[in-house]
Amino acid sequence: RKRGFKNKAFQTLEAVIDKLQEVIQGLEKSVLKSTVSRQWTRLLFENN
């Protein structure tokens, strides 16, 4: 919520994806690294 998805309704899924990309690109490197280093996140990609 504090990174751009506050209490907002999006018109389309594409609008959600666009906002997500914007938020991810604005993250500090340390925050992004911390997020993708979590075990449950890694498992999402290892099982595919």
C-alpha positions in Angstrom: 0.0 0.0 0.0 2.7 2.5 0.8 4.4 1.9 -2.5 1.6 3.0 -4.9 -1.3 0.6 -4.6 -3.2 2.5 -1.9 -7.0 2.0 -1.8 -7.5 2.3 -5.5 -9.7 0.5 -8.0 -8.1 0.0 -11.5 -10.1 0.0 -14.7 -8.3 -2.9 -16.3 -5.7 -5.6 -15.5 -3.4 -3.8 -17.9 -3.6 -0.7 -15.6 -2.7 -2.9 -12.6 0.3 -4.3 -14.5 1.5 -0.8 -15.6 1.3 0.4 -12.0 3.1 -2.6 -10.7 5.9 -2.1 -13.2 6.2 1.6 -12.2 6.4 0.7 -8.5 9.0 -2.1 -9.1 11.2 0.3 -11.1 11.0 2.8 -8.3 12.1 0.4 -5.6 15.5 0.7 -4.0 17.9 -2.1 -4.9 18.0 -3.3 -1.3 14.2 -3.6 -1.0 14.0 -5.4 -4.3 16.8 -7.8 -3.3 15.1 -8.5 0.0 11.8 -9.3 -1.7 13.2 -11.6 -4.4 15.5 -13.4 -1.9 12.7 -14.8 0.1 12.3 -18.6 0.0 8.6 -18.5 -1.2 9.5 -16.2 -4.0 12.4 -18.3 -5.2 10.2 -21.4 -5.1 7.7 -19.8 -7.5 10.4 -19.8 -10.2 12.2 -23.0 -9.3 9.0 -25.1 -9.7 8.2 -23.9 -13.2 
